[in-house]
């Protein structure tokens, strides 16, 4: 059980991270601050940035022009410059290893990135009212990853001070919000000796005090970017000389949503960010769609992606335009193993503050922890995804999202208990 002193530092550090959110592959300060905290804990090894990644498998990494200002801003904070140097080029994230004699090797994965979302300034918004609202304009922790990182650190401390026997690997994974970091961590080789893996998320529309021992229903997801190119012309004088890229884009948007459903299970399509053109009197030369496809299984996601590419190319051809389609982040589907779910539920039964336990529940969304889960399962281990309920006044990915800080020590207690349970199976 977490003590009042533990709760104080968990809350304090969570608020530090909340004030300085960083989006995917730009978690420079966040990683360095996590490393600083790890150095104060009794861990045996700390790996940083490229040491925990297969760098060629990173998805959706921004260009240097986008990365550099975030790195330079991180240098303004009280973190180790040498750590920041190792993270340059978007090689973010960290891993801690705790070795406690003979026993199984167990992993815990937490994510650390923020979102491109402006945070509320309302007096009723707890971070704004208490002085830890985001100081990074246009970005915030709108999904609880600041809490996830702190829970991970709390678990390391709890396990180090317990009778745990074995090895614990704690992964602080970057770029979950664009499903871009999971594959790079999964392919790093650091999971190949794991007997069991846990991943965790706060909230998910479950209240404080409720624990979901096994989260399922992960939709496989794949992001795409479609760039349409046409020919500009004067819209009034010679419209016939143009090839309208926005017209091609608009046709594609309509037809994407007409992709047939599949009798094998649920599919999703979304053209989430669209645009194009430069002025009202110019036939648009360029347009774009940034979208995603999802499926109840990886196969269903791939079915929808194939149909989407066909729609995009056909819409471009119809309007005598060209289209370049490129992929972004993606993640497969996954299922929590019953062996893990049972041990999480058992740990939750004895955790202070837990008043409701759900054996399983569906996420209904996507998560690139599935890459890590699948890697461990493919190697003969077991994996599970845990939901720690938290009262949040706004929905995930909204400007008023916040976590109930009472959930932090619940998360530490449940996860550290589950890890101890798994080590003695």
N, C-alpha and C positions, 0 to 999 in steps of 0.2 A: 504494500500500500504506500502511495506517495505521501510524504510528510508535508507539513505546511511550508517548511523551508524549500523543499523541492518544488512545490507549487509556485512559490514566489519567483524562483529563477526561471521556471518554465514560462510563466506569464510575462516576466520582464523581457526575456529573449524573444518570445513570440512578438511582442510589441515592437522590439527593435527591427525584426525582419519585416513586420507589417509596414513600417514607415518607409522602407526602401525596397519595394518590389522590383523585380527585374524579369523581363519576358524570356522566352525560350532562347537558349544558347548565349544569353547575356547575363547569367546569374553569377557575375563576378564577385560583387560584394557578398552576396548570399553564401556562395561557396566558401569564401575566405573567412566569413564570420562563423560558419559552421566548423571549419577547421580550427579556428581559434578556440572554440568551445571544446572540441574534441581533445585538444592538447591539454585541457584542464582535467580530463577524465582518464581513468586507468585503462586506456586501450593499448594494444600491443603494436598496431600498425595503422598508419593513415596513408591512403593513396589519394592522389589529387589529379583531377582533370583527365588528361590523356592516358593516365595510368589505369583508369577504370573503363575506358571506352575503346571500342574498335572504331577509330575515327572515320574510317571510310564508310561506316554504316550510319553515320549521323544523317538525319533527315531534316530538311527545311532550314539549314544553317544560313543566316543572313550574310550579306557581303561585308567585307572589311569596313566599308564606309559606314555601315549601320552598327557594326560591333564596336568600333573604336571609341565613340563618345561614351558608351556605357562603361568600358574599361577605364577610361580616364576619370569618369565620375567616381568609380569605385576607389580609385587611388586617393580621393579626398577624405576617405573614412579611415577609422582606426583599425586597419587590418594589415596583414603581412604583405609587403610589396613582392616578396619572392613568390608567394602563393599566387598572387595576381599575374605575375609573369608567366607562370606555368599554365594559366587558364587562357592566355591570349589566343585569339583566333576562334573563339567560341568553343573551347575545350573545357566546359564547366562540369561541376559535380564532384563528389568525393565518396570515399568508402572507408569505413573503419572496421578493424578486425580485432576481436577479443578472443583470446585463446585461454581456455580453462581445462586443460588436460584431455584425457581420452573421452570420446563421445561423438555424437553426430555433429555435422556442420549444418547450421541453420542460418538462413538469410532473412533479412527484413528490408523491404524496399519502401522508401518514402520519396515523394516528389517535392520540388523546391521552387518551381517557377511561378511568376505572376502573370497577369493578363493585361492587354491593352484596353483598360477600362478606367474611366475617370471615377474617382471615389466621391461619394456623397459628402457634402459639407453641412448637412442638416444637423441641428443641435441634438436631435434624437438619435443620431448615428454614433454609436459608442466610441469608435476610434476618433472621430472628429471632436466629440465632447471631452475626451480624455487625453488629447494631445498626441495621439499616435496615428493619425490619418496619414496616408501616403504623401511623401514629399516629392515623389517622382510624377510630375504632371502627366495625366493620360494613362497612368498605369496603377494597378492595385492588386492586392491579394484578394480576389473575388471568388476563390474556390477553396480556401483553407490550407493552402500548401505551406504557409508560414507555420500553422499549427502542426502539420505533418512533420516538418523538419524538427520541430521542438520535441514532439512525441518520440521521434527516433533517438534524439539525444538523451531523453529521459530513460528510454528503454536500455540504452547502453549502460547508463549509470546503475539502473536497477539490477541488470543482469550481472554486472561486475561485482555488486555487493550481495549477490545471492549464492546459493550452493550449486549453480549451473555447472554442468560438466560437458565440455565439448567446445566447439568453435562457433562464434556468432559473427556473421558478416552483415554490416549495415550499409545499404546503398542509398546515397542521397542523389537521386536521379534528376537530371535536367530535362527540360523541353517536353514535359508531358502534355501541356496544353495544346501543342501542335502535333501530338503523337509522334514526336521526332526523336526522343532520346532513348526509349525503351529498347529498340533494336540494337543500338550501339553498346548499351550496357550488357544486354543478353549475349551478344556475340564476342564480348571481351575475354571470355574464358573463365572469369571469376565465379560464374555460377555452376560450373561443370562438376564441382565436388559437393554441391549442396544436397543434403538429404531432404530438406524441407525449406519452403519459402513462404513468407507472409508478406502481404501488401496491405495498406490501410488507407481509408478515406474518412474524413469527418463529414457529418451532415447527411447528405443524400436523402434529405427530407425525413430523417428520423430524429426524434427529439433527444435532448440531453437525458442520459440515463438508459437509453436503449442501445443495445449492441446487436448487430447482424453478424452472426458467426461465419456465414459464408455468403458472399455476394456472387451472384451469377448473372446471366442475361446480358453479357457483354456483346455488343454489336461490333463485328469487324468493321473497320473504317479505312478509307483511303481518300486523301485530299488530292485535288487536281487544280491546275491553273491552265486556262485556255486563253490564248492571245490571238485575236482576230486581226487580220491586216487586209485593208481594201485599197481604194484609190480616192484621194480627195478631189473635189470639184466645187464650183460655185453652185450653191443650192438653188439660187434663183435663175442665174443665167444659163448654166449648162449642167443641170442635174444628171442628164443622161451619160455624162462623161465619168461620173463617179461610180465607185463600187462601195456600198455602204456597210462598213464593218459593224455599226451598231444594229443595223437591220439583221445581219447574220447572228449577232449575239442575242438579240431579242427572240429570234426564231428558235435558237438553241435553248434558251431559258424555258420557253413554252413547251418544247418537245422533251426536255429533260424530265419534266414533271409528268409526262405521258408514258414514261418507260413502264412496260407491263410488270405487274407484280408477279411473284413466283409462288407456286403451290407448295414449295418446300419450306417456306418460312418468310419472315418479315424482311423487307428491304426499305431503304431510305435513300432519298436524293435531295440535295439542297444546293441551290445557287446562292450562296450567302453574301457575296460581294461582287457586284457587277458595275460596269461603267464604260465610258468611251466618249469620243468626240471632243471637239475643242471650242466650237462656237455655233450659234444657231444658223448661220448662213454658210456653213461649210459641210459638205457631205463627209461624214466621219471616216477617217482613214484607219483608226485603231479602236479596238474595244476589247474588253476582257471579262472573263468569269472566273472567280475563285470559288470553288465548290467542293463538295464531298459526296461520297457514296458510302452506304453502310449496309450490312447484312447480318441476319441472325447467325449465320455461319460465315467462315472465310470464303467458302464457295459461293454463297449468295452475294457477298460483297463483290467478288470478282465478276459474277454474272452482271451485276448492275453497272460496274465500271466498264465492262466491255460494251454494254448498250449505250452508256453515256458517251464514250469516245465516238461511237458510230453516229450518235445524234449531233455531236459537235462538228464532226467532219462533214456530215450531210448538210447541216445548216450553212456552213461556210460555202460549200459548193453551190448550193441553191442561189446564193447571192454573189457568186463569182468572186469570193474572197478566199483567203488562206487562213488556216488556223494551226497553231502550234500548241499541242497539249503536253504538259509535263506533270509529273507526279510530285507530291509532297509527302507529308507524314502519313504513316499508315500503321495499323495494328490488327492482329488476328482476334478471333473470339477465344474464349477460355471458360473453363468450369472449375470451381473450387472442389478439391478432393475432400471426400467425407472424413478421412482420417484427420485432416487439419480442422475441419469445421467442428468436429466433436471436441477437440482439445481447446479450441477457442471458446466454445460454449461452456466447457468445464471451468476455464479460467474466469469467464465472466460471472459465473455463479458465485464466486467468492470475492469479487471486486467491489470495493466501496463505491457507492453512487450509482450502481447498476440496478435498475428496477424492472427492466424488461429485456428479454433475450429472444430474438428471432433466429431460428436455426438457419434459414436461408431467405433471400429476397433477390429480386431481379434489379439490376442497375438500369437497364433501358437506355444506356448510352455506351460510350466507348472509352477505352483506357489502354495505354501502351504498357502497363504492367503485365498485360497478357503475353507479351513477348518473353518476359522473364519467367512467367508461370509455365508457359509452353516449353521453354528451354529446360527447366528443371524436370517437368513431367516427362519429356522426351528422353531424359537421361535416367529415368527410373525413380526420381524423387516425387514428392507430393508438394502441392502448392494450394494456397487459399488467399482470398481477398476478404478483408474484414471491414465492416462499417461501424464507426463509432458515432452514435447520434450526437447532434449538437443543435441547440435552438438557434436558428439563424433568422434574423428579421427580414432579410431580403433573400430571394432565391439565388442559387449559384450563378455566377457570372453577371451579377447585377451590381449597381453602384452602392447599394446599401447592405451588401453581404457582410456578415461578421460571424465569428464563432463564439459560442459560450465557453469562456476560458475554464469553466469547471470540467469541461470534456477532456482537457489535456491530461490531467492525472488519471482519469478513467482510461484513456487510451494507453498510457504507460502501464497501468496495472494489468489491463486485459492482455496486452501484447507480451509483456514480460512474463506473465503467468502462462500464456500459451506456449511461449518459447521454452520455458522450463518443463512444461508438460510434454512437449514434443521431444525433448532431450532424454526423457526417461521412459518413452514408449517401449 
